[in-house]
């Protein structure tokens, strides 16, 4: 009974490279949320996706960041041309329904370090 | 002013003590979550509630919708309860969680 699976757990990139973070939701969940936790700061919402659709991306930076949740496979958070300020923990959560009517289950996060 | 305020920021207790962590919010909500973030960084959902009170083991969560306030209580605290406890709200008009800054709890043996 796997929970939300995120990989990799740790990712190191040099400035200017691309980072791809993956999230497989819990079985039966079609709603995925991405959150970012900057060092010494709280969690912040980035994007909410439902299979093949971006529902709300109001928390995602307009440039360099993109997210997808294809019909098959995990959700991907992609950061192009990474900069030092992208160093953070990125958490994915999933739920069986949207709009806060069901609990969100969190993954263990991906810790991204930019050299 | 943040939409979600937690207090205290840091809390140190002796093993066995009764712990209370408070959360106040300023927006209308459809649900409030309490989360636990372990020292290793993983996040566990403890409670989701929209009214009243919920209990799970030694943990109790209450919410007062009129006063826009929630509390998380831990009875007979134990060193393994040491973690960051985070309050988050799902506002009625939004599709996203807004988080408090967390309460760092340390329980000493």
Interface residues (C-beta under 8 A of the other chain):
Chain A: X33 X35 X41 X42 X43 X44 X45 X48 X55 X56 X58 X59 X89 X91 X93 X98 X99 X100 X101 X102 X103 X104 X105 X106 X107 X108 X109 X111
Chain B: X30 X31 X33 X35 X40 X41 X42 X43 X44 X45 X48 X86 X88 X90 X94 X95 X96 X97 X98 X99 X100 X101 X102
